[in-house]
Amino acid sequence: MGPIIDADTHVAESEHMWAHLEKEAYPRRPILMGVPEDTLYGSSNAFWLIDGNIFPKPAGKGGNRLITPSASKQQASRKDISIGSRELTDPASRIKDMDRLKIDIQIVYPTLFLVYLTDELGLEIALCKAYNRFMSAACDRGEGRLRWVAILPLRSVDESLKEMKWAKDHGAVGLFFRGLEKDLNLDDPYFFPIYQAAMDRDLSICIHTGAGCPVISSVFNVDRHSVFAHGRLLPIIAFRQLVANRIPEQFPTLRFGFIETSAGWIPFLLHALRRQSRDRWAELSTPELFQKYRFYVACEADEDVRYLTQYVGEDNLIIGSDYAHTDPSEEGDLVGAMKAREDVPARVVDKILSDNPSRFYSI
């Protein structure tokens, strides 16, 4: 068994990140704002002001509740993980937590960028660059144990290709996507140059839970509906579109991951795909589909993993703790929980914790 890899952890974006903005973009940096505690926002009383809007929006339609900024009372009062560890301003503190949790390597994803932030391309490019440069520098201080997923300004293919090259040269192991990117599905030919370049550079496409489509987000009230529909379901939509339109066949070594949306939906979605494409399903029968298309899915520690392997196989499941976040996906003792599973063979647990994420992230 190789290193134990936590395939999905997070950083809380901080003011230190915006110090990496280029000079001409710095006046448009995210501004930290606070409000009194006796409003409907309660202890979520700090926000980022970006392009005239506040993020996160912790109430109402189109809302999201995030762990950034750390200045909010809700986040500042947390005792489980230090602010320096959450924000990656103190990588040594994070490494100590990893030792305690018996994790050798963490893969780090964004938090603020789970939400669609701006329509203004110049600002999007600047924010992506600042994020990537901060993450590269922070992970360089992580003793080789912190790996990061880059954010591309996906509304510009040319700028995305430039930023991908920089990110690969500076340690990125994957590229961050949400299941929908504004008004584009991930099977859209618009993304093909990015997929081709990612394949050429041995970078994985990491399709993470996130509110990437403002139109869908606007329908749901976070107080009543959480982010289930406009965040958690989008990677599942992407899975369907990529399979139905045979996109992975055009990029024969490119890896796709579906992160933080659990894995229990797989039997349902495969059933729907099978009924819609009976004439070709024999060539894509499970779990051969996942092997042929190089699909990896992040399961959760309390799912019926043994049952899921009938559909996915043993070699394409990975798992993450959601470290730094506080939502129900967070698994405080990932290794302990998986090692305690008497219903899952030890070899399968080892693959999920080590072999499979090593292959997906090319570590």
N, C-alpha and C positions, 0 to 999 in steps of 0.2 A: 504493500500500500504506500502511495506517495503522500505528499503533503495534504492535510485537511484544508479544504478551500470553502470558505463562506462565500457563496456565489452571488449574494445580494446584500450589500450594506449601503449606508448613506452618509453623506456629509451635509451639515447644516451650513448653508452659505452665510458668510459674514461680511462685515465691512472690509476685512483684510483682503477678501477676494476682489473687491472693486478697486483696490489699489493697483491691480494689474491692468486696469483699463488703459488704453492708449490715450495720449494727451488730449487729442481732439474730441474723444468720447467722454472724457472724465466729467464734464459738466452735466452729462446726462446719466450719471451713475445712479443706481438705486439708492434712495434716501431713506434712512431709518426714521420712522414716525411712531409716536406713542399717543394713546388716548386714555382718558380716565377709566378706571376699573368698573365704574357703575353704569356702563353702557350695555347694550345687548351683546357686545363682544366678550364681556366678562374678562377672564384672565388671559384671553388671547388679545392682549391690548397693545401689541406692537406689530407694525407692518413695514413692508417695503413700498415706497412710492416709485413706480416705474412707468414712464411714458404717460403720466397723468392718472394712473390707476393704482389701487392698492393690492398687494399680494402678501400673504394669502388673504382671501376674502372669506372670513370664517362664519358668515351667515348669509342666508338667502340663496336665490337662484344663481347658478354658476359659481358657487362657493367651493372652497377647499380649506382644509385645516392642515397646516404644515408645521414642522418643527423649527422653521426659520421665520423670523429672526429669533435668536436666543434671548433677546432683551424682553420678550413678552413675559409676564408674570408666570404663565403656565410653564414656560420652558426654563426660565431662570431658577425656578424652585425645584427642578428635578434633582434627585439625589442618585439616580441609577448610573448615569454616565456624565462625566465632567463636560463642561462647555468646550474646553480645549480639545477633548477627544471628539466630540460631536462636530466641531468646526474644523478639525484637523489643523488647528494652530499649535497643537501639542501632540504630535504623532507618537511620542514616547508613552504618553498616557494611554493612547489607543492600543499600542503594542502590549502594555501591561494587561489591559482588558482581554486581549486576544490570548495571552498566555493563560489567564484565569479560565477562559472559555475553551481552551485546548484547540484553538484555531491557528493554523500556520499562515494562511494567506486570506486576506479580505479583498473582495472586488467591490469598489466603491462607486456608487451611482449618485446622481444629484438629488436634491429635494425641491428647491424652488423651480427648477426647470421641468418638473413633472407637470407644470401648468403652462399653458400657452401664454406668453408674456407680452408680445408686441407685434403689431403689423408693420412696423418700420424696419426695413431690412438693415439699414446701417447700424441701428441699435442692436438688432439681433446678432449681427456679426461681432460687434464689440463685446457683447455679454458672453457669447460663446468663447471668444478668444481669452477673455479674462478668466473665465471658469477653467479652461484647459491649462492655462499657464499657472494658475494657483494650484491646481490638482497635481500637475507634474512636479512642481517644486515641493509640495507637501509630501507626496508619495516617495520622492527621492530621499526623504528623511525617515522613511519607514523600514529601513533595514532589509529591503527587498521583499517585505511582507505585505505591502499595500499596493494594489494595482487599481487602475482607474479606467473608466469608460468615458470616452470623449463625447462632447456635444458638438454637433455640426450646425451651421446656419442653413438649415435644409431648404429655405426658400431661395437659395442661390446655389445652383449646382457647382459653378466655378469656384465660389468661395468655399463650399464644402470640400471640394477636392484639395484645395490649398490647405485647409485646416486639417484634413485627414492626414496629409503627408507630415505636417508638423507634429500632430498627435502621435502618430506611429513612431516618428523619430525620437519622441520624448516619453515613450513608455506606455502609451495607451494599449489596452488589450481588446477593446471593442468600441462600437459606435452606438450611441443612445438614440433610440427611436421610441415614439409612442405608437399605439396601434392605428391611429389616424393622425396625419399631420395637416392640420387645418382642414382643407377640403379635399385632401388627396388620400386615397387608400394606398397601402404599401405595395400593391401589385401594379401601380401606375408606372408606365414606361419612363415617366419623369425621373424616377429614382434609379433607373438602370445604370447610368454612368457611375453613380455612387456605389452601387452593388458591385460593379465590375472592378472599380478601384479598391474596394474593400477586400474582394477576393484576391486581387493581385498582391495586396499588402498583408494578407493573412489576418485580417481583422473581422471579428464576428459582428453580426447585426443583432443588437440587444434590444428586443422589443419589450419595453417595461410598462407596467401600469402607469397611466398618466392621462391628464385631461388635455389632450392635444387638439380637440375639435371644439372651438368656442360655441358653435351652433348647438351641438349636443349638450354641452355643459349648461347652456342657458335655460334648458328645459327643466333641470332638476334643482330642487332646493336642498342644500346640504344639511339643513336642520332636520328635514323629514326623510331624505333619501340617501344620506351619506354621499360617497363618491362611487358607489357601486356601478352605476350605469355609465357615467361619463368618464370614469377612470379605469375601473377594474375590467370592464368588458371589452375595451378597445383592442388589447392584444389578441383576444379570441376572434374578433372580427378580422384582424390581420391574418391569423392562421388560416381562416376559411378562404380569404381572397388569394393568398399565396398558393394554397393547394389547388383550389378550383381552377386557377389560371396557370398552373404548372410553372410558376416563376423560378423555383429552385433549379429546374432542369436547364435553364439558360445560364446558370452560374454554378458549374458542376463541383466546385469545392467550397463554396461559400456556406458558412454556418449561420443558422438563425436560432435565436433563443427567445423564449416567452417567459418573462420574469415577473414574479410577484402577482400572479393571477391564479395561483394554485394549479392543480392538474386534474381535478375531478370532472371538469367539463369535457375532457377528451373523448370518452365513450359516446356522449351525446352528439358532439360535433362530427365525429367520424361516421356515426350512423346517418346523420343528415347528408354528409358528403357522399356516402355510399349510395343513398337513394337517388341523389341527383346525378350521379355519374356511374351507373351500373355497368356501362359498356367498357369502362377503363379501370374499374376498381380492382380487378385481379392483379394488375401490375403495381398497385399501390396498397396492397393488403397490409394490415398492421401486423407486427411492428416494422415491417419492411419500409413502410412510408417514412418513418422517422430516420431510418438509416439512409435511405436513398436521398431524402431531402435534407439530411443533416440538421434535423430539428431537435432542439433540446428544450425541455420544459422544467421549470422550477416547481417542484412539489412542496408540500408543507408537511411538517413532522407528524401531524395527527391525521393525515389522509390515509386511505386504504392503499398503501404503496404496493402491496403484493398484487392486489387486483389491477392496479394501473399498469404493472409490468406486462400484463397480458396484452395490452394495447400499445404500449410504448417500447417494451423490451427493457432489458436491464442496463443498457448502455447509453440511454438518452435522457435520463432523469438527473437533475441536479437539485440543489437545495440551498436556500439562503436564510439567514436569521433576521433580516431587515434591521440589523443593528443600527442604533441611533434613533430610529423611529419609535412611536408609541402606539401605533394602531394594532388591530388584532392579528396582523400578519407577523408581528415581532415574536421571535422565539428566543427567550432568554438563555436557554441552555441547549443549543442546537445539537451539539455532539452527544451530550448526555441523553437527550430525548431519542435520537436515532439509535444509539447503541443499546438503549433499553427496549427496543422493539423486538419482542420475541417472535412476532409473526413474520418478520422480514429476515431472510437469510443474511448472515454476516457479510458474505461476499457482495450482496446487493447494496448493503449499507456502505461498504467500503467504496464501491463504484460511485454511489451518489455523492459521497462526501469528498472523494478524491479523484478517481480516474476520469469520471465523466466531465466534471468542470475543468480539469486539466486539459482535456481534449477540446472542449468548447472554447475556452479562453486562450488556447495554445500556450500553455504555461509549461 
